[in-house]
Amino acid sequence: MPKRPTYDQLLARDRLKATRKRPGEAEHKLQCQCFQWFNWTHRDLQGLLYAVPNGGHRNYVTAAKMKAEGVVSGVSDLNLDVARHGYHGLRIELKTETGRQSPSQRAWQKKVEAQGYRYVLVRGYREFCETVDAYLDECCLNE
């Protein structure tokens, strides 16, 4: 018969749960910061950078409705529909320092790159700003 946890063990477990962040919370905050910076810095392009609500946990009915509406697994977090440097637009996947692309995200990356879009995996606010500014720069594009 399994041993029951002590009161102290349960209390320690509950404290750990209370301090642990949900996996998507850090990426959510990062995406909000990046989106606000873009709209402030590139006011003339507002509306051309937009998010695709693909992630998150949903109940079965909502997920089925979204799939029927055209939600595709693996689509990048942010899309910038501005043509530059021979690309049709920029597709941005935001990750924390420890985040990794899923197999569906890697597959989607290959598809959009084959169609003439630039796809970047960005880790952090500063990298986002530098990547977007370099992409929008008419003179050069840092590869």
Helices and strands as residue ranges (DSSP letters): H 7-19, H 23-41, G 43-45, E 49-51, H 60-69, E 78-80, E 90-95, H 103-114, E 118-123, H 125-136
